[in-house]
């Protein structure tokens, strides 16, 4: 299992500063912590993410988000 070097808050800040998306903390069907990617209207985009690494991998396809996170390291 891969681990993201970024916190939930850092990933969420990158999205808020560079896109119209944001993250929310949710519970999956098993009652475990999961994360939702939400658009500017608050609608969930795709399936829940199970860990922060998967979110990081997905959102860094956006070059502005990737650059923002690179400046956080």
C-alpha positions as CSV (number, residue, x, y, z in Angstrom):
1,X,0.0,0.0,0.0
2,X,1.3,3.4,-1.0
3,X,1.1,6.3,1.4
4,X,0.7,9.9,0.4
5,X,3.2,12.4,1.8
6,X,0.4,14.9,1.9
7,X,-2.4,15.4,4.4
8,X,-6.1,15.7,3.6
9,X,-5.9,19.4,4.3
10,X,-2.9,19.9,1.8
11,X,-4.7,17.9,-0.9
12,X,-7.9,19.8,-0.3
13,X,-6.1,23.2,-0.4
14,X,-4.5,22.3,-3.7
15,X,-7.9,21.5,-5.2
16,X,-9.5,24.6,-3.8
17,X,-6.7,26.9,-5.0
18,X,-6.3,25.3,-8.5
19,X,-9.8,24.0,-9.5
20,X,-13.5,24.1,-8.7
21,X,-13.2,20.8,-6.8
22,X,-12.8,20.0,-3.1
23,X,-12.7,16.9,-0.9
24,X,-15.0,15.7,1.8
25,X,-14.5,13.0,4.4
26,X,-17.1,10.2,4.1
27,X,-17.8,6.7,5.3
28,X,-17.8,3.8,2.9
29,X,-20.3,0.8,3.0
30,X,-18.1,-0.8,5.7
31,X,-18.2,2.3,7.9
32,X,-14.6,3.1,7.2
33,X,-13.1,6.5,6.4
34,X,-13.2,7.3,2.7
35,X,-12.9,10.5,0.7
36,X,-15.2,12.1,-2.0
37,X,-14.1,14.4,-4.7
38,X,-16.8,17.0,-5.2
39,X,-17.4,19.6,-7.9
40,X,-18.3,23.2,-7.4
41,X,-22.0,22.3,-6.9
42,X,-21.1,19.8,-4.2
43,X,-21.9,16.7,-6.4
44,X,-19.7,13.7,-6.0
45,X,-17.4,13.0,-8.9
46,X,-16.8,9.3,-9.4
47,X,-16.4,6.7,-6.6
48,X,-15.1,7.2,-3.1
49,X,-11.4,7.1,-2.6
50,X,-10.1,4.7,0.1
51,X,-6.8,6.5,0.8
52,X,-5.0,9.8,0.3
53,X,-2.4,8.3,-2.1
54,X,-5.2,7.4,-4.6
55,X,-6.5,11.0,-4.4
56,X,-3.0,12.4,-4.9
57,X,-2.5,10.1,-7.9
58,X,-5.8,11.2,-9.4
59,X,-5.7,14.9,-8.8
60,X,-2.1,15.5,-9.9
61,X,-3.2,14.8,-13.5
62,X,-4.1,18.5,-13.3
63,X,-0.8,20.3,-13.8
64,X,-1.7,23.3,-11.6
65,X,-2.5,20.9,-8.7
66,X,0.7,19.0,-9.2
67,X,2.7,22.3,-9.2
68,X,0.9,23.5,-6.1
69,X,1.7,20.2,-4.2
70,X,5.3,20.2,-5.4
71,X,5.7,23.6,-3.8
72,X,4.5,22.1,-0.5
73,X,7.3,19.5,-0.3
